[in-house]
Amino acid sequence: PGRPAPSTRAGMSSPEELAAAAHSACFAMALVLRLGERKARAERLTVTATVTLAEVDGVSTIVSSALRVGGRVPTVDAAGFQSAVDEAAALCPVSRLFAGAKVTVHAEIEQV
């Protein structure tokens, strides 16, 4: 139930796309903060968000935001990366904004 947020005309962003961009940027900042507290520096970090729209009470509503997180952090193992990701999920204000929606996070660390 639900569908990915639609794109608009070429070169234009929909409000849903902007919400996804805000979520991924905010989450990335929270993750960098949590990694920094571990004295770890990411060589590469990617965060993408996909928001899903569904009809709720006859109105289009963002019902979920799925984050995909990838990174290369030489001084952190997969468990440490996942721990930092989990902490970032709790810290990110935009994730908290989506509290009424289902927010999922899939993390994958690149092997060095």
CNS distance restraints for C-alpha pairs under 8 A (distance, minus, plus):
assign (resid   1 and name CA) (resid  54 and name CA) 6.71 0.50 0.50
assign (resid   2 and name CA) (resid  52 and name CA) 5.98 0.50 0.50
assign (resid   2 and name CA) (resid  53 and name CA) 5.27 0.50 0.50
assign (resid   2 and name CA) (resid  54 and name CA) 4.23 0.50 0.50
assign (resid   2 and name CA) (resid  55 and name CA) 7.44 0.50 0.50
assign (resid   2 and name CA) (resid  63 and name CA) 7.84 0.50 0.50
assign (resid   3 and name CA) (resid  52 and name CA) 5.25 0.50 0.50
assign (resid   3 and name CA) (resid  53 and name CA) 5.36 0.50 0.50
assign (resid   3 and name CA) (resid  54 and name CA) 6.48 0.50 0.50
assign (resid   4 and name CA) (resid  50 and name CA) 6.85 0.50 0.50
assign (resid   4 and name CA) (resid  51 and name CA) 6.01 0.50 0.50
assign (resid   4 and name CA) (resid  52 and name CA) 4.44 0.50 0.50
assign (resid   4 and name CA) (resid  53 and name CA) 6.08 0.50 0.50
assign (resid   5 and name CA) (resid  16 and name CA) 5.95 0.50 0.50
assign (resid   5 and name CA) (resid  17 and name CA) 6.94 0.50 0.50
assign (resid   5 and name CA) (resid  50 and name CA) 7.67 0.50 0.50
assign (resid   5 and name CA) (resid  51 and name CA) 5.99 0.50 0.50
assign (resid   5 and name CA) (resid  52 and name CA) 5.55 0.50 0.50
assign (resid   5 and name CA) (resid  53 and name CA) 5.78 0.50 0.50
assign (resid   6 and name CA) (resid  14 and name CA) 7.38 0.50 0.50
assign (resid   6 and name CA) (resid  16 and name CA) 7.76 0.50 0.50
assign (resid   7 and name CA) (resid  12 and name CA) 7.97 0.50 0.50
assign (resid   7 and name CA) (resid  13 and name CA) 6.67 0.50 0.50
assign (resid   7 and name CA) (resid  14 and name CA) 6.09 0.50 0.50
assign (resid   7 and name CA) (resid  17 and name CA) 7.36 0.50 0.50
assign (resid   8 and name CA) (resid  12 and name CA) 5.83 0.50 0.50
assign (resid   8 and name CA) (resid  13 and name CA) 6.02 0.50 0.50
assign (resid   8 and name CA) (resid  14 and name CA) 5.78 0.50 0.50
assign (resid   9 and name CA) (resid  13 and name CA) 7.71 0.50 0.50
assign (resid  13 and name CA) (resid  17 and name CA) 5.91 0.50 0.50
assign (resid  13 and name CA) (resid  18 and name CA) 6.56 0.50 0.50
assign (resid  14 and name CA) (resid  18 and name CA) 6.36 0.50 0.50
assign (resid  15 and name CA) (resid  19 and name CA) 6.18 0.50 0.50
assign (resid  16 and name CA) (resid  20 and name CA) 6.27 0.50 0.50
assign (resid  16 and name CA) (resid  51 and name CA) 6.89 0.50 0.50
assign (resid  16 and name CA) (resid  62 and name CA) 7.76 0.50 0.50
assign (resid  17 and name CA) (resid  21 and name CA) 6.17 0.50 0.50
assign (resid  17 and name CA) (resid  51 and name CA) 7.69 0.50 0.50
assign (resid  18 and name CA) (resid  22 and name CA) 6.08 0.50 0.50
assign (resid  19 and name CA) (resid  23 and name CA) 6.13 0.50 0.50
assign (resid  19 and name CA) (resid  51 and name CA) 7.84 0.50 0.50
assign (resid  20 and name CA) (resid  24 and name CA) 6.20 0.50 0.50
assign (resid  20 and name CA) (resid  48 and name CA) 7.70 0.50 0.50
assign (resid  20 and name CA) (resid  49 and name CA) 5.10 0.50 0.50
assign (resid  20 and name CA) (resid  50 and name CA) 6.02 0.50 0.50
assign (resid  20 and name CA) (resid  51 and name CA) 6.00 0.50 0.50
assign (resid  20 and name CA) (resid  65 and name CA) 7.35 0.50 0.50
assign (resid  21 and name CA) (resid  25 and name CA) 6.07 0.50 0.50
assign (resid  21 and name CA) (resid  48 and name CA) 7.59 0.50 0.50
assign (resid  21 and name CA) (resid  49 and name CA) 6.82 0.50 0.50
assign (resid  22 and name CA) (resid  26 and name CA) 5.95 0.50 0.50
assign (resid  22 and name CA) (resid  94 and name CA) 7.17 0.50 0.50
assign (resid  23 and name CA) (resid  27 and name CA) 6.01 0.50 0.50
assign (resid  23 and name CA) (resid  49 and name CA) 6.61 0.50 0.50
assign (resid  23 and name CA) (resid  94 and name CA) 5.43 0.50 0.50
assign (resid  23 and name CA) (resid  95 and name CA) 6.65 0.50 0.50
assign (resid  24 and name CA) (resid  28 and name CA) 6.08 0.50 0.50
assign (resid  24 and name CA) (resid  47 and name CA) 5.40 0.50 0.50
assign (resid  24 and name CA) (resid  48 and name CA) 5.36 0.50 0.50
assign (resid  24 and name CA) (resid  49 and name CA) 5.43 0.50 0.50
assign (resid  24 and name CA) (resid  67 and name CA) 7.00 0.50 0.50
assign (resid  25 and name CA) (resid  29 and name CA) 6.32 0.50 0.50
assign (resid  25 and name CA) (resid  47 and name CA) 7.36 0.50 0.50
assign (resid  26 and name CA) (resid  30 and name CA) 6.30 0.50 0.50
assign (resid  26 and name CA) (resid  92 and name CA) 6.07 0.50 0.50
assign (resid  26 and name CA) (resid  93 and name CA) 7.27 0.50 0.50
assign (resid  26 and name CA) (resid  94 and name CA) 6.48 0.50 0.50
assign (resid  27 and name CA) (resid  31 and name CA) 6.09 0.50 0.50
assign (resid  27 and name CA) (resid  47 and name CA) 7.48 0.50 0.50
assign (resid  27 and name CA) (resid  88 and name CA) 6.43 0.50 0.50
assign (resid  27 and name CA) (resid  89 and name CA) 6.83 0.50 0.50
assign (resid  27 and name CA) (resid  92 and name CA) 5.46 0.50 0.50
assign (resid  27 and name CA) (resid  94 and name CA) 7.63 0.50 0.50
assign (resid  27 and name CA) (resid  95 and name CA) 7.60 0.50 0.50
assign (resid  28 and name CA) (resid  32 and name CA) 6.16 0.50 0.50
assign (resid  28 and name CA) (resid  45 and name CA) 7.66 0.50 0.50
assign (resid  28 and name CA) (resid  46 and name CA) 7.61 0.50 0.50
assign (resid  28 and name CA) (resid  47 and name CA) 6.22 0.50 0.50
assign (resid  29 and name CA) (resid  33 and name CA) 6.28 0.50 0.50
assign (resid  30 and name CA) (resid  34 and name CA) 6.31 0.50 0.50
assign (resid  30 and name CA) (resid  88 and name CA) 4.98 0.50 0.50
assign (resid  30 and name CA) (resid  89 and name CA) 7.77 0.50 0.50
assign (resid  30 and name CA) (resid  91 and name CA) 6.35 0.50 0.50
assign (resid  30 and name CA) (resid  92 and name CA) 5.74 0.50 0.50
assign (resid  31 and name CA) (resid  35 and name CA) 6.06 0.50 0.50
assign (resid  31 and name CA) (resid  84 and name CA) 6.39 0.50 0.50
assign (resid  31 and name CA) (resid  85 and name CA) 6.08 0.50 0.50
assign (resid  31 and name CA) (resid  87 and name CA) 7.76 0.50 0.50
assign (resid  31 and name CA) (resid  88 and name CA) 4.96 0.50 0.50
assign (resid  32 and name CA) (resid  36 and name CA) 5.98 0.50 0.50
assign (resid  32 and name CA) (resid  41 and name CA) 7.68 0.50 0.50
assign (resid  32 and name CA) (resid  42 and name CA) 7.58 0.50 0.50
assign (resid  33 and name CA) (resid  37 and name CA) 6.36 0.50 0.50
assign (resid  34 and name CA) (resid  38 and name CA) 6.77 0.50 0.50
assign (resid  34 and name CA) (resid  84 and name CA) 5.61 0.50 0.50
assign (resid  34 and name CA) (resid  85 and name CA) 7.97 0.50 0.50
assign (resid  34 and name CA) (resid  87 and name CA) 7.07 0.50 0.50
assign (resid  34 and name CA) (resid  88 and name CA) 6.51 0.50 0.50
assign (resid  35 and name CA) (resid  39 and name CA) 6.51 0.50 0.50
assign (resid  35 and name CA) (resid  40 and name CA) 5.16 0.50 0.50
assign (resid  35 and name CA) (resid  41 and name CA) 6.57 0.50 0.50
assign (resid  35 and name CA) (resid  42 and name CA) 7.75 0.50 0.50
assign (resid  35 and name CA) (resid  81 and name CA) 7.92 0.50 0.50
assign (resid  35 and name CA) (resid  84 and name CA) 6.21 0.50 0.50
assign (resid  36 and name CA) (resid  40 and name CA) 5.25 0.50 0.50
assign (resid  36 and name CA) (resid  41 and name CA) 6.37 0.50 0.50
assign (resid  40 and name CA) (resid  73 and name CA) 6.90 0.50 0.50
assign (resid  40 and name CA) (resid  74 and name CA) 7.92 0.50 0.50
assign (resid  40 and name CA) (resid  75 and name CA) 6.02 0.50 0.50
assign (resid  40 and name CA) (resid  76 and name CA) 6.88 0.50 0.50
assign (resid  41 and name CA) (resid  73 and name CA) 6.17 0.50 0.50
assign (resid  41 and name CA) (resid  74 and name CA) 7.87 0.50 0.50
assign (resid  41 and name CA) (resid  75 and name CA) 7.76 0.50 0.50
assign (resid  42 and name CA) (resid  71 and name CA) 6.73 0.50 0.50
assign (resid  42 and name CA) (resid  72 and name CA) 5.73 0.50 0.50
assign (resid  42 and name CA) (resid  73 and name CA) 4.44 0.50 0.50
assign (resid  42 and name CA) (resid  74 and name CA) 7.38 0.50 0.50
assign (resid  43 and name CA) (resid  71 and name CA) 7.48 0.50 0.50
assign (resid  43 and name CA) (resid  72 and name CA) 5.44 0.50 0.50
assign (resid  43 and name CA) (resid  73 and name CA) 5.87 0.50 0.50
assign (resid  43 and name CA) (resid  74 and name CA) 7.62 0.50 0.50
assign (resid  44 and name CA) (resid  70 and name CA) 7.98 0.50 0.50
assign (resid  44 and name CA) (resid  71 and name CA) 5.23 0.50 0.50
assign (resid  44 and name CA) (resid  72 and name CA) 5.05 0.50 0.50
assign (resid  44 and name CA) (resid  73 and name CA) 7.21 0.50 0.50
assign (resid  45 and name CA) (resid  69 and name CA) 7.39 0.50 0.50
assign (resid  45 and name CA) (resid  70 and name CA) 5.72 0.50 0.50
assign (resid  45 and name CA) (resid  71 and name CA) 4.22 0.50 0.50
assign (resid  45 and name CA) (resid  72 and name CA) 6.50 0.50 0.50
assign (resid  46 and name CA) (resid  68 and name CA) 7.83 0.50 0.50
assign (resid  46 and name CA) (resid  69 and name CA) 5.69 0.50 0.50
assign (resid  46 and name CA) (resid  70 and name CA) 5.11 0.50 0.50
assign (resid  46 and name CA) (resid  71 and name CA) 6.17 0.50 0.50
assign (resid  47 and name CA) (resid  67 and name CA) 6.64 0.50 0.50
assign (resid  47 and name CA) (resid  68 and name CA) 5.59 0.50 0.50
assign (resid  47 and name CA) (resid  69 and name CA) 4.54 0.50 0.50
assign (resid  47 and name CA) (resid  70 and name CA) 6.51 0.50 0.50
assign (resid  48 and name CA) (resid  67 and name CA) 5.55 0.50 0.50
assign (resid  48 and name CA) (resid  68 and name CA) 5.27 0.50 0.50
assign (resid  48 and name CA) (resid  69 and name CA) 6.72 0.50 0.50
assign (resid  49 and name CA) (resid  65 and name CA) 6.26 0.50 0.50
assign (resid  49 and name CA) (resid  66 and name CA) 5.42 0.50 0.50
assign (resid  49 and name CA) (resid  67 and name CA) 4.41 0.50 0.50
assign (resid  49 and name CA) (resid  68 and name CA) 6.45 0.50 0.50
assign (resid  50 and name CA) (resid  65 and name CA) 5.50 0.50 0.50
assign (resid  50 and name CA) (resid  66 and name CA) 5.19 0.50 0.50
assign (resid  50 and name CA) (resid  67 and name CA) 6.59 0.50 0.50
assign (resid  51 and name CA) (resid  62 and name CA) 6.48 0.50 0.50
assign (resid  51 and name CA) (resid  63 and name CA) 7.53 0.50 0.50
assign (resid  51 and name CA) (resid  64 and name CA) 5.58 0.50 0.50
assign (resid  51 and name CA) (resid  65 and name CA) 4.26 0.50 0.50
assign (resid  51 and name CA) (resid  66 and name CA) 6.38 0.50 0.50
assign (resid  52 and name CA) (resid  62 and name CA) 5.58 0.50 0.50
assign (resid  52 and name CA) (resid  63 and name CA) 5.84 0.50 0.50
assign (resid  52 and name CA) (resid  64 and name CA) 5.27 0.50 0.50
assign (resid  52 and name CA) (resid  65 and name CA) 6.38 0.50 0.50
assign (resid  53 and name CA) (resid  60 and name CA) 6.12 0.50 0.50
assign (resid  53 and name CA) (resid  61 and name CA) 5.29 0.50 0.50
assign (resid  53 and name CA) (resid  62 and name CA) 4.52 0.50 0.50
assign (resid  53 and name CA) (resid  63 and name CA) 5.81 0.50 0.50
assign (resid  53 and name CA) (resid  64 and name CA) 7.45 0.50 0.50
assign (resid  54 and name CA) (resid  59 and name CA) 7.94 0.50 0.50
assign (resid  54 and name CA) (resid  60 and name CA) 5.49 0.50 0.50
assign (resid  54 and name CA) (resid  61 and name CA) 5.45 0.50 0.50
assign (resid  54 and name CA) (resid  62 and name CA) 6.56 0.50 0.50
assign (resid  54 and name CA) (resid  63 and name CA) 6.37 0.50 0.50
assign (resid  55 and name CA) (resid  59 and name CA) 5.12 0.50 0.50
assign (resid  55 and name CA) (resid  60 and name CA) 4.56 0.50 0.50
assign (resid  55 and name CA) (resid  61 and name CA) 5.98 0.50 0.50
assign (resid  56 and name CA) (resid  60 and name CA) 6.30 0.50 0.50
assign (resid  56 and name CA) (resid  61 and name CA) 6.12 0.50 0.50
assign (resid  62 and name CA) (resid 101 and name CA) 6.97 0.50 0.50
assign (resid  63 and name CA) (resid 100 and name CA) 7.63 0.50 0.50
assign (resid  63 and name CA) (resid 101 and name CA) 4.64 0.50 0.50
assign (resid  63 and name CA) (resid 102 and name CA) 6.28 0.50 0.50
assign (resid  64 and name CA) (resid  98 and name CA) 7.64 0.50 0.50
assign (resid  64 and name CA) (resid 101 and name CA) 4.85 0.50 0.50
assign (resid  64 and name CA) (resid 102 and name CA) 4.46 0.50 0.50
assign (resid  64 and name CA) (resid 103 and name CA) 5.51 0.50 0.50
assign (resid  64 and name CA) (resid 104 and name CA) 7.83 0.50 0.50
assign (resid  65 and name CA) (resid  98 and name CA) 7.63 0.50 0.50
assign (resid  65 and name CA) (resid 101 and name CA) 7.28 0.50 0.50
assign (resid  65 and name CA) (resid 102 and name CA) 6.47 0.50 0.50
assign (resid  65 and name CA) (resid 103 and name CA) 4.89 0.50 0.50
assign (resid  65 and name CA) (resid 104 and name CA) 6.54 0.50 0.50
assign (resid  66 and name CA) (resid 103 and name CA) 5.74 0.50 0.50
assign (resid  66 and name CA) (resid 104 and name CA) 4.80 0.50 0.50
assign (resid  66 and name CA) (resid 105 and name CA) 5.91 0.50 0.50
assign (resid  66 and name CA) (resid 106 and name CA) 7.83 0.50 0.50
assign (resid  67 and name CA) (resid 103 and name CA) 7.61 0.50 0.50
assign (resid  67 and name CA) (resid 104 and name CA) 6.09 0.50 0.50
assign (resid  67 and name CA) (resid 105 and name CA) 4.64 0.50 0.50
assign (resid  67 and name CA) (resid 106 and name CA) 6.21 0.50 0.50
assign (resid  68 and name CA) (resid 105 and name CA) 5.95 0.50 0.50
assign (resid  68 and name CA) (resid 106 and name CA) 4.95 0.50 0.50
assign (resid  68 and name CA) (resid 107 and name CA) 6.08 0.50 0.50
assign (resid  69 and name CA) (resid 105 and name CA) 7.17 0.50 0.50
assign (resid  69 and name CA) (resid 106 and name CA) 6.02 0.50 0.50
assign (resid  69 and name CA) (resid 107 and name CA) 4.59 0.50 0.50
assign (resid  69 and name CA) (resid 108 and name CA) 6.22 0.50 0.50
assign (resid  70 and name CA) (resid 107 and name CA) 5.78 0.50 0.50
assign (resid  70 and name CA) (resid 108 and name CA) 4.81 0.50 0.50
assign (resid  70 and name CA) (resid 109 and name CA) 5.51 0.50 0.50
assign (resid  70 and name CA) (resid 110 and name CA) 7.13 0.50 0.50
assign (resid  71 and name CA) (resid 108 and name CA) 6.69 0.50 0.50
assign (resid  71 and name CA) (resid 109 and name CA) 4.90 0.50 0.50
assign (resid  71 and name CA) (resid 110 and name CA) 5.82 0.50 0.50
assign (resid  72 and name CA) (resid 109 and name CA) 5.79 0.50 0.50
assign (resid  72 and name CA) (resid 110 and name CA) 4.96 0.50 0.50
assign (resid  72 and name CA) (resid 111 and name CA) 7.03 0.50 0.50
assign (resid  72 and name CA) (resid 112 and name CA) 7.10 0.50 0.50
assign (resid  73 and name CA) (resid  77 and name CA) 7.91 0.50 0.50
assign (resid  73 and name CA) (resid  81 and name CA) 7.98 0.50 0.50
assign (resid  73 and name CA) (resid 109 and name CA) 7.37 0.50 0.50
assign (resid  73 and name CA) (resid 110 and name CA) 7.67 0.50 0.50
assign (resid  74 and name CA) (resid 112 and name CA) 6.27 0.50 0.50
assign (resid  76 and name CA) (resid  80 and name CA) 5.61 0.50 0.50
assign (resid  76 and name CA) (resid  81 and name CA) 6.06 0.50 0.50
assign (resid  77 and name CA) (resid  81 and name CA) 6.13 0.50 0.50
assign (resid  77 and name CA) (resid 109 and name CA) 7.93 0.50 0.50
assign (resid  78 and name CA) (resid  82 and name CA) 6.11 0.50 0.50
assign (resid  78 and name CA) (resid 108 and name CA) 7.67 0.50 0.50
assign (resid  78 and name CA) (resid 109 and name CA) 6.07 0.50 0.50
assign (resid  79 and name CA) (resid  83 and name CA) 6.14 0.50 0.50
assign (resid  80 and name CA) (resid  84 and name CA) 6.25 0.50 0.50
assign (resid  81 and name CA) (resid  85 and name CA) 6.14 0.50 0.50
assign (resid  81 and name CA) (resid 109 and name CA) 6.97 0.50 0.50
assign (resid  82 and name CA) (resid  86 and name CA) 6.09 0.50 0.50
assign (resid  82 and name CA) (resid 107 and name CA) 6.59 0.50 0.50
assign (resid  83 and name CA) (resid  87 and name CA) 6.25 0.50 0.50
assign (resid  84 and name CA) (resid  88 and name CA) 6.07 0.50 0.50
assign (resid  85 and name CA) (resid  89 and name CA) 6.19 0.50 0.50
assign (resid  85 and name CA) (resid 107 and name CA) 7.18 0.50 0.50
assign (resid  86 and name CA) (resid  90 and name CA) 6.64 0.50 0.50
assign (resid  87 and name CA) (resid  91 and name CA) 6.23 0.50 0.50
assign (resid  88 and name CA) (resid  92 and name CA) 5.85 0.50 0.50
assign (resid  89 and name CA) (resid  95 and name CA) 6.52 0.50 0.50
assign (resid  89 and name CA) (resid 105 and name CA) 7.88 0.50 0.50
assign (resid  90 and name CA) (resid  95 and name CA) 7.43 0.50 0.50
assign (resid  90 and name CA) (resid  96 and name CA) 7.49 0.50 0.50
assign (resid  91 and name CA) (resid  95 and name CA) 7.95 0.50 0.50
assign (resid  92 and name CA) (resid  96 and name CA) 6.54 0.50 0.50
assign (resid  93 and name CA) (resid  97 and name CA) 6.22 0.50 0.50
assign (resid  94 and name CA) (resid  98 and name CA) 6.43 0.50 0.50
assign (resid  95 and name CA) (resid  99 and name CA) 6.54 0.50 0.50
assign (resid  95 and name CA) (resid 103 and name CA) 7.09 0.50 0.50
assign (resid  98 and name CA) (resid 102 and name CA) 7.41 0.50 0.50
assign (resid  98 and name CA) (resid 103 and name CA) 7.01 0.50 0.50
assign (resid  99 and name CA) (resid 103 and name CA) 7.53 0.50 0.50
